[in-house]
Amino acid sequence: MDGISLMLCASLIAVDGDTVKCDGVNLRPMGDGAPYVSGFDTPEFGQHAKCTEEHRLAIRAMARMSELLQTPGLTIEDSGQLDPFKRPLVVLRLPDGSTIGQTLIDEGLARVWTPEYTADWCS
């Protein structure tokens, strides 16, 4: 784990499907990605959703994120980089070595993000 620092959180909660809060600080998980190269995206809910289906999927993604955050042995790897909203870019790694982001992608609750990605959960 060269160059990776682990974060410890007394409280770790899901804000939505692709944002978590560690002790009051928003973090942006990257899944198996790398800062500004790749990551994952989940649908938006509420007024930010572009259709009913996006809102429905967003609620499922957030619920699954919340569930996965409770996994014993979960680690938070800090990349040392920030996203455009000043959230630390992190990897949420499950005990088997997989990431929460890849789990959400595999389950159809997230999509791979790249700089060219355009979100469309309604088509």
C-alpha positions in Angstrom: 0.0 0.0 0.0 2.7 2.5 -1.0 1.6 6.1 -0.8 -1.8 5.3 0.7 -2.9 6.5 4.0 -5.8 5.0 5.9 -8.5 7.2 7.4 -10.3 6.4 10.7 -13.8 7.6 11.3 -15.8 7.5 14.5 -18.9 8.0 12.4 -19.2 6.9 8.7 -22.6 7.5 7.0 -23.9 7.6 3.4 -24.9 11.0 2.1 -26.0 9.4 -1.2 -24.8 6.6 -3.4 -21.4 8.1 -4.1 -20.7 10.4 -1.2 -20.0 9.5 2.4 -19.5 11.5 5.5 -16.6 10.7 7.9 -16.9 12.5 11.2 -18.8 15.4 9.5 -16.5 15.6 6.4 -17.8 14.7 3.0 -15.7 12.1 1.1 -15.9 11.1 -2.6 -15.3 7.4 -3.1 -13.6 6.4 -6.4 -14.3 2.7 -6.5 -11.4 1.0 -8.4 -10.5 4.3 -10.1 -7.8 6.9 -9.8 -8.1 10.6 -9.1 -9.4 12.5 -12.2 -9.0 9.3 -14.3 -11.9 7.0 -13.4 -14.3 6.2 -10.6 -18.0 5.6 -10.2 -21.3 7.6 -10.4 -24.7 6.9 -8.9 -28.0 8.5 -9.7 -29.3 11.7 -8.1 -32.4 11.8 -6.0 -35.0 14.5 -5.1 -34.9 17.7 -7.1 -31.7 16.7 -8.8 -33.2 13.5 -10.4 -34.2 14.0 -14.0 -36.9 11.3 -13.9 -38.7 9.0 -11.5 -36.5 6.0 -12.4 -33.3 8.0 -11.5 -34.8 9.0 -8.1 -35.8 5.3 -7.4 -32.3 4.0 -8.3 -30.7 6.8 -6.2 -32.6 5.6 -3.1 -31.5 2.0 -3.7 -27.9 3.1 -4.3 -27.8 5.1 -1.1 -29.4 2.3 0.9 -26.8 -0.2 -0.5 -24.0 2.2 0.3 -25.3 2.5 3.9 -25.4 -1.3 4.2 -21.9 -1.8 2.8 -20.5 0.9 5.1 -21.4 -1.4 8.0 -19.1 -4.2 6.7 -16.7 -5.2 9.5 -13.1 -4.7 8.3 -13.9 -1.9 5.8 -11.0 0.4 5.2 -10.9 3.9 3.9 -7.8 4.7 1.7 -7.1 8.4 1.3 -5.6 9.2 -2.1 -4.4 12.6 -0.9 -6.4 14.3 -3.7 -9.6 16.4 -3.6 -12.4 16.5 -6.1 -13.7 19.8 -7.6 -16.0 20.2 -4.5 -13.0 19.9 -2.1 -14.0 16.4 -1.0 -11.1 14.0 -0.3 -11.0 11.3 -3.0 -11.0 7.9 -1.2 -11.3 4.2 -1.8 -13.7 2.2 0.4 -12.2 -1.2 0.4 -14.1 -4.3 1.6 -12.2 -7.0 3.5 -12.1 -9.3 0.4 -10.1 -6.5 -1.4 -12.9 -5.3 -3.6 -14.3 -1.8 -3.4 -17.8 -0.5 -2.6 -17.8 1.4 -5.9 -17.2 -1.8 -7.9 -19.8 -3.6 -5.9 -22.4 -0.9 -6.8 -21.4 -1.1 -10.4 -21.7 -4.9 -10.4 -25.1 -4.6 -8.9 -26.4 -2.0 -11.5 -26.6 0.8 -8.9 -23.6 2.8 -10.3 -21.8 3.3 -13.5 -18.1 3.7 -14.3 -17.1 7.4 -14.3 -14.5 8.9 -16.6 -13.8 12.5 -17.4 -15.9 12.1 -20.6 -18.8 10.5 -18.8 -22.3 12.1 -19.1 -24.9 10.9 -16.6 -28.2 9.7 -18.1 -30.2 7.4 -15.8 -33.5 8.1 -17.6 -33.1 6.5 -21.0 
